[in-house]
Amino acid sequence: MKRTSKIALYAAIIGPIQSALGWIIAGSLWPGYDQAKQTISELASPESPVKEIMSTFFVFGGILTIIIAVYAKTIALPGRIALFVSALCTFGLTIFPTPLIGYSVEHRIFAIASFAISAGWPLLAMRLSKDAPFALRPLATAIGTAAQATLAISFLIVWADPAAVNIGIWERVVAVSQAAYGTWVVVSIYVWQSKRDKKVS
C-alpha cells in the first residue's frame, strides 16, 4: 500500500488551524462584522475591507488540500481526486466572490460543490484491504460521510432560509468539522504506517 508522506501530514495539521485563523483575523479587522450572522464568504466579497486577507486564506486552504491529495497516497485514488476537485472549487469560489447585496451564481455553485465533495470524499477514499488503516476502512468512511453530509445539508437548509440569524455559526461548524475530519484521517494513517514500520523493523 502506498505511503502518506510527511508533507501531507503537515498540510493536514495546518489546514484547520489556518482555516479558523482566516475568518477570525479577517472578521476581527472588519468593524461591525457579525461572525454569527454573516458567512465566511462575505469576508472575501468585493465590498469587504478585508477581502484580500480572506481570499489569501481561501487560496492557502486550497493549496493545502491539493498537497494532501497528491501526497496522502494511502488514500484511494478516487478520494484523492475528490480532494483535488474540492480544492479547485475553493479557488473557484474565491475567483467569483459573493457580493454583500445579492448573490453570485458562480460563487454558489462552487461553494455548494465544495461542501458536497468535502462531505462525500471519505467514501471515495475507502480501502477494502484488511490491512488498511482504520480511517479508510468501510465502517469508518461510511460514518465519516454520514456525519459530514448531515452537517453540510443542515447548513445548506439554514443558508437557504432568509430569516436565519445563525448562518455564520453553522458555516463555521461545518468548515471546522470538514477540515478536522481530513486532519484525523491523514494523521491516523501516518501513525498507522509508522507503527507498521516499527513492527517490520
NORWOLIN-V769802 format. One record per helix or strand of 3 or more residues. SS is the DSSP state (H for helix, E for strand). FROM is the first residue (numbers start at 1). TO is the last residue. Records with the same first field share a line. If there is no record, write none. Layout:
BEGIN
SS->FROM-TO ; FROM-TO
END
This chain:
BEGIN
H->6-28 ; 41-44 ; 51-71 ; 77-95 ; 105-124 ; 134-136 ; 138-159 ; 167-200
END
